[in-house]
Amino acid sequence: QVQLVESGGGLVQAGGSLRLSCVASGSIFSINLMDWYRQAPGKQREWVATITSGGSTHYADSVKGRFTISRGNVKNTVYLQMNSLKPDDTAVYYCSGVASYRYWGQGTQVTVSS
């Protein structure tokens, strides 16, 4: 079992920055990769970024060059640094970890005002 808890969401003006954090607990040794997803009102959940156990990172085109996914010094923490935020980035952001099963956090709201 893996538990994921996100934090760091909030309200920010367009052009601003936020850093989301995700802390994993439980069987973290089993996690192969960590992702961030987001879901805007009335839309499907969409993938944002991935970091593998080897440190490789991948980004959706919509956030490439603005968002950075990274791992903390402690293996069980993953961050999403979000810069140059746009109103279209408004969504609930979810942390996800993949082991033999995909685990999800409860989500954190990010609202970008124009």
N, C-alpha and C positions, 0 to 999 in steps of 0.2 A: 504493500500500500504506500502511496505517496500523497502527501497533502501539500497544496500550493496556496500561498497567500500573497495577493498583490497589494501594493500600496503606492501612493504618490500621485494619484489622479487629482483633478481639480479643474478650476476655471482659469483660463488664460486668454489673453488677447491674441489676435492673429499676429504672427511674427515672433511670438514668445516661445519659451521652452519649458518642458517638464521632463522629469526623470521618473520613470516607473520602476518599482522594485518587485521582485518575486522571490519569496523565500520558500524553499522546499524542505520538507521534513519527512521522516519515515524511511522507506527503502531507497534513498537517493542514489545508492551505488548502482541501482538497476537502470537509471535513466540514461538513455543514449543521446537524446537531444532535447533542447528546450525551444519552445516557440512562443511568439506573441501573436495573438489574433485580435480582431476587433469586430464589433457589431454595432452598426449605426441603426437608429430607429427605422423600422420598416424594411431593413435590408438583411441579407444573409450574412452570417459570420464570415469574415475574410481573413486570410493569412497575411501577416505583416512581416515577420522576420523569424529566422531560425539561427541557433548556434548549436553546433554539434559537440560531442564530447571531445573531439580533437581541436576544437576552437574555430572551425570554419563557420563563416557567417553568410547568410543569404537574405535578400530583401525583395519585397514586392516592388514593382516599378514605381508605384505611387508614393513610396516613402524613401526610395534609394537616394542617397546624398543628403537626406535630412534626418533620418533616424539611425541610431547605432545600437546594436544589441551587444551586450558584453556580459562576462561572468565576473563575479566578485572574487576577491582573494580566497574566500571560502567557497567551496564548490557548490554549495547549496543555494547560492544567490545569483540571480540573473537580473540584468538591468535593461531598460529600453530608454535611451536618451533621445528625446524628441525635440528637434530644433525647427525653426521656421514653420511653426504650426499654422495650419490653415483651418478655416471653418469646416471643410470637408473631413478633417481628421477627428471631428467630434464623434465619439462612440464610447461604448464600454469596451475596455481592453482586458483581454484574458491571457493569463499565462497558462501554458500547457507543457507537460512533460511526457515524453514517450519512453516507455519501458516495454514490457510485454502488453501493455495497455496504455491508452492515452488518458492522462489525468488532466483535470481542469481546475483552475482556481475559480473564485467566486466573481472575479471581475472588479475593475475600478473605472469609475466614470471620468472621462476626459471631455471637457467642453471648451471649444475654441470660439470666442466671440469675434465678430467682424468689426 
